[in-house]
Amino acid sequence: MERERISLTMEKDILEKVDAYVDGIKIRNRSHAIETLLSKALEGNDITQAVILVGGEGTRLRPLTYEIPKPLIPVKGKPILEHLIKNLKKHGVEDIILAVGHLSDKLIAYFGDGNKWGISIRYVHENQKMGTAGPLKLANGMLKDRFIMLNGDVLSKLDILDFSRFHKKHGGLATLSLIAVADPTQYGVVQMQGNKVVGFIEKPKDPPSNLINAGVYVLEKRVLEYIPDGFSMLERDVFPKLANEGKLFGYVYSGQWFDVGTPERLEKAIKEWEA
């Protein structure tokens, strides 16, 4: 792509905000930061819808989750799910579908129709366990052609605009957010060739990388054609098929990320999450 050099004069406080985006990895320098921010502003975000999985029983957090659904557990004074919703709203995602099951009445009582946050919330109900893929079929009639999907027990501040741009650039049916962890042997490790996801290894003794699934995806609605009826898992039944067909990509995220599915990880999030 042809580039031209230009000169800009900015107020110091604006320049400081621009410099805050430079991380030396995704944003290399000040010029790159300005180009990225301008691209985001001009292109906007064509993803305005999210599906969040919040139906699980949270068995590893019992006895707490006998009475409190895991997404309502507070971190820094607000429910986990509220942190996720606020990040979506920040990036222009205001049409949210919650896939509810366990203690759904408490989730619905708290979040309602989303008006409190200036968004729209609708619900699909899992009357039986549907896994991580099954709820998408329940939501079929509500879904737009492209949407973001999140696990409701993962805290992050992922830049959804950048994530969306990456997905569109590579043209896959699905893009996974990936995060580097210190000990990938406790997770499923993602195998990559460039930006393409080519395979998965569950809790490997000798991991080929330290990248794991970070629990946020951009999906084209056509992904539903890969989902079998009944209980099914994206990680087991859908993503490997897409990887084999060369239609699955990986976006590496380097910001705050907490899997709050166990007491130890929840405690870490409560101590370290920067709300």
Buried (B, 14 or more C-beta within 10 A) or exposed (E): EEEEEEEEEEEEEEBEEBEEBBEEEBBEEBBEBBEBBEEBEEEEBBBBBBBBBBBBBBEBBEEEBEEBBBBBBEBBEBBBBBBBBBBBBEBBBBBBBBBBBBBBEBBBEBBEEBEEBEBEBEBBBBEEEBBBBBBBBBBEEBBEEBBBBBBBBBBBBBBBBBBBBBBBEBEBBBBBBBBBBEEBEEBBBBBBEEBBBBBBBEEBEEBEBBBBBBBBBBBBBEBBEBBEEEBBBBBBBBBBBBBEEEBBBBBBBEEBBBBBBEEEBBEBBBEEBEE
